[in-house]
């Protein structure tokens, strides 16, 4: 069992920045690749970013490339999502999740992730 808790969301103006954190407890954090997803009202859950177990491989959805940066600190059991140049269309609930498969296979599919956090709301005003 892995328990994930996200924090760092909030209300920010367009062009602003936020840093999300996801702290894991339970099983060995470094055994999992970690992903960030987001879900806006009325929309399906969307892949945002993935980081490998060691942190040397990262992936992003095209809409956030160059603006968001995923990182992790295995000593602190924490994965981060630094979000810069935020846009109103980034408004969503952001959740982190564990991926036993690492970054192989179709990592954009939520069904390939195991444990999920409860999410943190990010609202970007225009």
VMD Tcl script that draws the C-alpha trace (Angstrom):
set ca {
  {0.00 0.00 0.00}
  {1.20 3.50 -0.87}
  {-0.43 6.63 0.48}
  {-0.01 9.79 -1.58}
  {-0.78 13.32 -0.44}
  {-0.62 16.28 -2.80}
  {-0.26 19.91 -1.81}
  {0.63 23.26 -3.31}
  {-2.45 24.00 -5.34}
  {-4.29 27.27 -5.21}
  {-5.56 30.28 -7.11}
  {-3.09 32.11 -9.33}
  {-3.31 34.66 -12.10}
  {-2.40 33.74 -15.65}
  {1.34 33.87 -16.11}
  {1.97 32.92 -12.51}
  {3.61 29.87 -11.01}
  {2.81 27.10 -8.58}
  {4.80 24.17 -7.24}
  {2.91 21.02 -6.47}
  {4.27 18.38 -4.11}
  {3.26 14.78 -3.65}
  {4.53 12.97 -0.58}
  {4.42 9.18 -0.50}
  {4.35 6.83 2.45}
  {4.21 3.08 2.66}
  {6.18 1.00 0.20}
  {9.55 2.02 -1.20}
  {9.02 5.21 -3.16}
  {11.97 4.64 -5.48}
  {10.37 1.42 -6.77}
  {7.86 3.47 -8.73}
  {7.88 5.88 -11.60}
  {5.59 8.76 -10.69}
  {3.03 10.54 -12.79}
  {0.97 13.69 -12.58}
  {-2.52 13.83 -14.06}
  {-5.16 16.52 -14.11}
  {-8.90 16.57 -14.50}
  {-10.95 19.62 -15.34}
  {-14.71 19.74 -14.73}
  {-16.59 17.75 -17.35}
  {-13.41 16.40 -18.89}
  {-11.55 13.12 -18.71}
  {-8.45 12.69 -16.63}
  {-5.44 13.84 -18.64}
  {-1.79 12.78 -18.41}
  {0.52 15.68 -17.59}
  {3.96 14.29 -16.81}
  {5.94 11.22 -15.78}
  {9.31 10.78 -14.10}
  {11.28 7.55 -13.95}
  {12.30 5.81 -10.74}
  {15.71 7.46 -10.65}
  {14.53 10.76 -12.11}
  {16.65 10.61 -15.25}
  {13.77 10.21 -17.69}
  {10.80 12.56 -17.93}
  {7.82 12.92 -20.24}
  {5.29 15.69 -20.69}
  {2.07 16.25 -22.55}
  {2.70 18.69 -25.39}
  {0.53 21.42 -23.87}
  {2.83 21.84 -20.85}
  {6.26 21.31 -22.43}
  {8.57 24.19 -21.66}
  {6.31 25.42 -18.84}
  {6.11 22.51 -16.37}
  {8.99 20.59 -14.80}
  {8.66 17.31 -12.94}
  {11.28 16.26 -10.42}
  {11.63 13.93 -7.47}
  {13.58 13.53 -4.27}
  {13.69 9.86 -3.32}
  {15.25 10.67 0.05}
  {12.14 12.69 0.88}
  {9.66 10.35 -0.85}
  {8.41 13.35 -2.80}
  {7.66 14.19 -6.40}
  {7.21 17.78 -7.54}
  {5.56 19.58 -10.40}
  {6.84 23.09 -11.00}
  {4.30 24.94 -13.09}
  {5.28 28.22 -14.72}
  {3.53 30.52 -17.18}
  {0.19 29.12 -16.09}
  {-2.82 29.52 -18.35}
  {-6.54 29.40 -17.57}
  {-6.73 26.09 -19.44}
  {-4.40 24.58 -16.82}
  {-7.22 24.86 -14.28}
  {-7.94 21.37 -12.94}
  {-7.53 19.02 -10.03}
  {-3.98 17.67 -10.17}
  {-3.22 14.20 -8.85}
  {-0.08 12.16 -8.52}
  {0.08 8.41 -9.05}
  {2.53 5.52 -8.86}
  {3.55 3.41 -11.83}
  {5.16 0.03 -11.21}
  {5.87 -0.37 -14.95}
  {8.24 2.55 -14.93}
  {8.11 4.51 -18.16}
  {7.56 1.53 -20.45}
  {4.33 0.98 -22.31}
  {1.59 3.51 -22.67}
  {2.28 5.75 -19.71}
  {-0.45 8.25 -20.61}
  {-3.15 5.76 -19.62}
  {-4.48 6.24 -16.06}
  {-5.28 2.53 -15.92}
  {-1.56 1.71 -15.92}
  {-1.06 3.51 -12.59}
  {-1.62 1.98 -9.21}
  {-1.96 4.26 -6.24}
  {-3.45 7.74 -6.47}
  {-3.54 10.78 -4.27}
  {-6.71 12.73 -3.54}
  {-5.67 15.65 -5.71}
  {-5.07 19.36 -5.27}
  {-7.04 22.10 -7.00}
  {-5.24 24.50 -9.32}
  {-7.23 27.49 -10.55}
  {-5.74 29.95 -13.00}
  {-7.63 33.20 -13.49}
  {-7.43 35.24 -16.68}
}
mol new
graphics top color blue
foreach p $ca { graphics top sphere $p radius 0.5 }
foreach p [lrange $ca 0 end-1] q [lrange $ca 1 end] { graphics top cylinder $p $q radius 0.2 }
display resetview
